[in-house]
Amino acid sequence: MSSGPTTALVTGGNRGIGLEVVRQLLEQGMNVVLGSRELARGQVAKDRAEFPRDRVLVVHLDVARDQQSHFNDAVNLGVQQFGRLDVLVNNAGIDYDTSRQATTADVAAVEKTFAVNLFGAWRTAVAAIPHLKQSPAGRIVNVSSGYGALHEMSGGAPAYSASKAALNVLTIKMAAELQESGVLCNAVSPGWVATDMGGGGRPIPEGAQSVVWAATLPEGGPTGGFFRDGQPIPW
Ligand SMILES: NC(=O)c1ccc[n+]([C@@H]2O[C@H](COP(=O)([O-])OP(=O)(O)OC[C@H]3O[C@@H](n4cnc5c(N)ncnc54)[C@H](OP(=O)(O)O)[C@@H]3O)[C@@H](O)[C@H]2O)c1
């Protein structure tokens, strides 16, 4: 592992909360691998944001793909460039389906939501974990949602809620299995945030800060938890 700055991979880093997480992690001195579903969109985002060229690597990472090799390739490009991978932010997400109902759902569409919100995060983590284990400060942040919390769940938003609840399960499983390694794995709700997905809500930097908190936890910090703004919230 290189002795250079810590390095983070952010999926869906080309807009919304992901792009702002990239900006805040750079501000903290990290190098960032910016995963983008379409490589060109990631490059445009990097140029527009005027990120330092040598500290951001844009990689093609479409988390809806089902070949593990696509994920391994993206992670390996980042490790080749920066010599290490310390932090994974599973941010990419789709389908805030508040107008739909579980009872009348198009289940094929639900499968597509799971492909991104659950399996994409899962495959990215599987690719990243061997590198995170070599880091003195390995961290995984799964960007979840209050819609995935079982304790206040009712009808509506079926695909989104079920996929985020499943992402929370993945968080608990991985945190437990990574306990010995020192890699901390947490789920974070950014709150309701004014992105394309949110369509309103609080400023993007506030939502992103909720995520960055978990990406930069100190040694001995919490793992296997669900947080918003640095505070535990019920599953
Ligand atoms: N906004 C909120 O109020 C809110 C609340 C709770 C949780 N969240 C969660 O926060 C995360 C970010 O949301 P956001 O509000 O920033 O959403 P957004 O503005 O819609 O941005 C979504 C990001 O995910 C990327 N993405 C979608 N499908 C992808 C794929 N197959 N592969 C790679 N990237 C993909 C998008 O890339 P393209 O540009 O290529 O489409 C985009 O970069 C999501 O996980 C969301 O569920 C948001």
The ligand as an SDF file (V2000), in Angstrom:
LIG
                    3D

 48 52  0  0  0  0  0  0  0  0999 V2000
  -32.1600   13.1320   -2.3540 N   0  0  0  0  0  0  0  0  0  0  0  0
  -32.7290   12.6310   -1.2790 C   0  0  0  0  0  0  0  0  0  0  0  0
  -33.6430   13.2530   -0.6850 O   0  0  0  0  0  0  0  0  0  0  0  0
  -32.2800   11.2980   -0.7270 C   0  0  0  0  0  0  0  0  0  0  0  0
  -32.8420   10.8710    0.4800 C   0  0  0  0  0  0  0  0  0  0  0  0
  -32.4230    9.6500    1.0190 C   0  0  0  0  0  0  0  0  0  0  0  0
  -31.4650    8.8990    0.3690 C   0  0  0  0  0  0  0  0  0  0  0  0
  -30.9470    9.3400   -0.8300 N   0  0  0  0  0  0  0  0  0  0  0  0
  -29.9320    8.4850   -1.4670 C   0  0  0  0  0  0  0  0  0  0  0  0
  -28.7750    9.2450   -1.7530 O   0  0  0  0  0  0  0  0  0  0  0  0
  -28.0960    8.6790   -2.8970 C   0  0  0  0  0  0  0  0  0  0  0  0
  -27.8100    9.7780   -3.8990 C   0  0  0  0  0  0  0  0  0  0  0  0
  -29.0660   10.3340   -4.2780 O   0  0  0  0  0  0  0  0  0  0  0  0
  -29.2250   11.7320   -5.0140 P   0  0  0  0  0  0  0  0  0  0  0  0
  -30.3440   12.4250   -4.3410 O   0  0  0  0  0  0  0  0  0  0  0  0
  -27.9090   12.3940   -5.1800 O   0  0  0  0  0  0  0  0  0  0  0  0
  -29.7780   11.1960   -6.4300 O   0  0  0  0  0  0  0  0  0  0  0  0
  -29.5920   11.7610   -7.9170 P   0  0  0  0  0  0  0  0  0  0  0  0
  -29.4140   13.2310   -7.9020 O   0  0  0  0  0  0  0  0  0  0  0  0
  -30.7130   11.1650   -8.6840 O   0  0  0  0  0  0  0  0  0  0  0  0
  -28.1900   11.0910   -8.3650 O   0  0  0  0  0  0  0  0  0  0  0  0
  -28.1200    9.7020   -8.4730 C   0  0  0  0  0  0  0  0  0  0  0  0
  -26.7220    9.3140   -8.8380 C   0  0  0  0  0  0  0  0  0  0  0  0
  -26.6820    7.8750   -8.9370 O   0  0  0  0  0  0  0  0  0  0  0  0
  -26.1430    7.5610  -10.2080 C   0  0  0  0  0  0  0  0  0  0  0  0
  -26.6040    6.2830  -10.7390 N   0  0  0  0  0  0  0  0  0  0  0  0
  -27.8600    5.8810  -11.0450 C   0  0  0  0  0  0  0  0  0  0  0  0
  -27.8300    4.6540  -11.6030 N   0  0  0  0  0  0  0  0  0  0  0  0
  -26.5260    4.2850  -11.6410 C   0  0  0  0  0  0  0  0  0  0  0  0
  -25.8510    3.1440  -12.1200 C   0  0  0  0  0  0  0  0  0  0  0  0
  -26.4970    2.1170  -12.6940 N   0  0  0  0  0  0  0  0  0  0  0  0
  -24.4950    3.1020  -11.9980 N   0  0  0  0  0  0  0  0  0  0  0  0
  -23.8150    4.1270  -11.4380 C   0  0  0  0  0  0  0  0  0  0  0  0
  -24.4010    5.2440  -11.0010 N   0  0  0  0  0  0  0  0  0  0  0  0
  -25.7470    5.3210  -11.1040 C   0  0  0  0  0  0  0  0  0  0  0  0
  -26.5860    8.7020  -11.1160 C   0  0  0  0  0  0  0  0  0  0  0  0
  -25.8020    8.6820  -12.3080 O   0  0  0  0  0  0  0  0  0  0  0  0
  -26.3910    9.2610  -13.7290 P   0  0  0  0  0  0  0  0  0  0  0  0
  -26.1750   10.7450  -13.6950 O   0  0  0  0  0  0  0  0  0  0  0  0
  -25.5630    8.5690  -14.7570 O   0  0  0  0  0  0  0  0  0  0  0  0
  -27.8430    8.8860  -13.7960 O   0  0  0  0  0  0  0  0  0  0  0  0
  -26.2920    9.8760  -10.1920 C   0  0  0  0  0  0  0  0  0  0  0  0
  -24.9250   10.1490  -10.1800 O   0  0  0  0  0  0  0  0  0  0  0  0
  -29.0160    7.5850   -3.4340 C   0  0  0  0  0  0  0  0  0  0  0  0
  -28.5860    6.3240   -2.9610 O   0  0  0  0  0  0  0  0  0  0  0  0
  -30.3670    7.9370   -2.8180 C   0  0  0  0  0  0  0  0  0  0  0  0
  -31.2140    6.8160   -2.7050 O   0  0  0  0  0  0  0  0  0  0  0  0
  -31.3230   10.5150   -1.3760 C   0  0  0  0  0  0  0  0  0  0  0  0
  1  2  1  0
  2  3  2  0
  2  4  1  0
  4  5  1  0
  4 48  2  0
  5  6  2  0
  6  7  1  0
  7  8  2  0
  8  9  1  0
  8 48  1  0
  9 10  1  0
  9 46  1  0
 10 11  1  0
 11 12  1  0
 11 44  1  0
 12 13  1  0
 13 14  1  0
 14 15  2  0
 14 16  1  0
 14 17  1  0
 17 18  1  0
 18 19  2  0
 18 20  1  0
 18 21  1  0
 21 22  1  0
 22 23  1  0
 23 24  1  0
 23 42  1  0
 24 25  1  0
 25 26  1  0
 25 36  1  0
 26 27  1  0
 26 35  1  0
 27 28  2  0
 28 29  1  0
 29 30  1  0
 29 35  2  0
 30 31  1  0
 30 32  2  0
 32 33  1  0
 33 34  2  0
 34 35  1  0
 36 37  1  0
 36 42  1  0
 37 38  1  0
 38 39  2  0
 38 40  1  0
 38 41  1  0
 42 43  1  0
 44 45  1  0
 44 46  1  0
 46 47  1  0
M  CHG  2   8   1  16  -1
M  END
$$$$
